[in-house]
Amino acid sequence: MEVNSNTSTVGTKNHTHTQHQLQSEEHKHHHYEHPHFPSKTVLVITITLTSLILLLAISLIIIFILRRLKSSTNNPSTRFIASTTPSTNFNSSPEVKGGCIYGENLSRGTGKCRGVQVFRYKELEVATEGFSEGNVIGNGGFGFDLMYRGVLSDGTLGAIKLLGREGEQDERAFRIQVDVLSRLKSPYLVELIGYCADQEHRLLVFEYVGNGTLQRHLEKEGESLDWWKRMRIALDCARALEFLHEHAAAPTPLIHPHFNSSNLLLDQNLRAKLSHFGIAFSHNINPHTHISTTTTAYFAPEYESTGELTTKSDVYSYGVVLLELLTGRVPVDINRPPGHHALPRLTNREKVEEMVDPALRGKYSHKDLVQVAAIAAMCIQPEADYRPLMTDVVQSLIPLVRNPYSITSSNSLRFHKHTSTPSR
């Protein structure tokens, strides 16, 4: 009996040990068949989801930025407001007594605010001899803003623009003009000397350029402008637009909606300066409002249909001015833009000779004439996309001005790399 009992106990222990051993081996077997599989799967899924989330977030950010940019570009009211300073209060009408239009105190002893002078109305009234008719030198761009010649208190000659005001909109436009014009520093632009915001009076004071307009010189004194002087004027004008389009301290290119020969002033050395660029801040101006039929001929064809002015609109206007320099004639036919009747002749090397101003008396290089005609032809292309950038125009004119006796230049070819060659 004792033997049987021990045998039974040993058998039970052996059976139990065998079960544990089998379970252990089964567990090891399963562990060996699927090593680390669950953790790898989780890692891959996590990385995939994280990547998708990041891509989605980046896509949403890009879409948001593009919509904001599109909105700011298409909204005329914000196009140039962004260039003004945050501290400028456009809705108030401060007097000079307390400071400038920015609400700051004037610099001691200088009467300056942010680099430009701040005048009292009485000062400018004295400077222009009571705004006498004898000192009127023209209108300020819209017909009702008169421009006066004046002698400032320090003896400096100034062109003083008396602005007509019609409510808050004009007040706001005045402040934007002062803010942006005070930053434009270029030898090819008429400089803003200062302004007056004394009570209800609003005036702008520019440097005085007293040798008349390009239009007047071409009409009355064409013989005084030889070929080389005309090319230098063309280069000065091109550099003025290049500065506004690419180098002005503004968030977007500045546009000059009234680029024409009457707004190009010549100094005593017959160097050109662009004036009346203060009205470039509104790019939805009706071309038939306060503008003569002569001036309307400078507008690009697409403006009639879209009402939009762009840098390529300026390029077109520049092409018309370049035609004036070649022909000595001012465009007047608003129903037949210059590009429509001039292009066939500009692109014909023989017929282009017939267009040249007789006052030049044949004293020019034929090769230079063809080069300038090609530039003008590209600038007045009906399709805006085919017009060159002003930078290309500048680089193409430089060799024609740098050496008036040189006919050929490697730089002259730069323009043709970006434009089509004139047909013979």
Secondary structure as UniProt FT lines:
FT   HELIX           2..33
FT   HELIX           37..74
FT   HELIX           76..79
FT   HELIX           81..83
FT   TURN            86..87
FT   TURN            90..91
FT   HELIX           96..98
FT   TURN            101..102
FT   TURN            108..110
FT   STRAND          112..113
FT   TURN            114..115
FT   STRAND          116..118
FT   HELIX           121..127
FT   TURN            128..131
FT   HELIX           133..135
FT   STRAND          136..139
FT   STRAND          146..151
FT   TURN            153..154
FT   STRAND          157..162
FT   HELIX           168..181
FT   TURN            182..183
FT   TURN            187..188
FT   STRAND          192..196
FT   TURN            199..200
FT   STRAND          203..207
FT   HELIX           214..220
FT   HELIX           222..224
FT   HELIX           227..242
FT   HELIX           243..247
FT   TURN            257..258
FT   HELIX           261..263
FT   STRAND          264..266
FT   TURN            268..269
FT   STRAND          272..274
FT   HELIX           277..281
FT   TURN            287..288
FT   HELIX           293..296
FT   TURN            297..298
FT   HELIX           301..306
FT   HELIX           311..327
FT   TURN            334..335
FT   HELIX           338..346
FT   TURN            349..351
FT   HELIX           352..355
FT   HELIX           358..360
FT   TURN            361..362
FT   HELIX           366..379
FT   HELIX           384..386
FT   HELIX           390..402
FT   TURN            404..405
FT   TURN            410..411
FT   HELIX           412..418
//
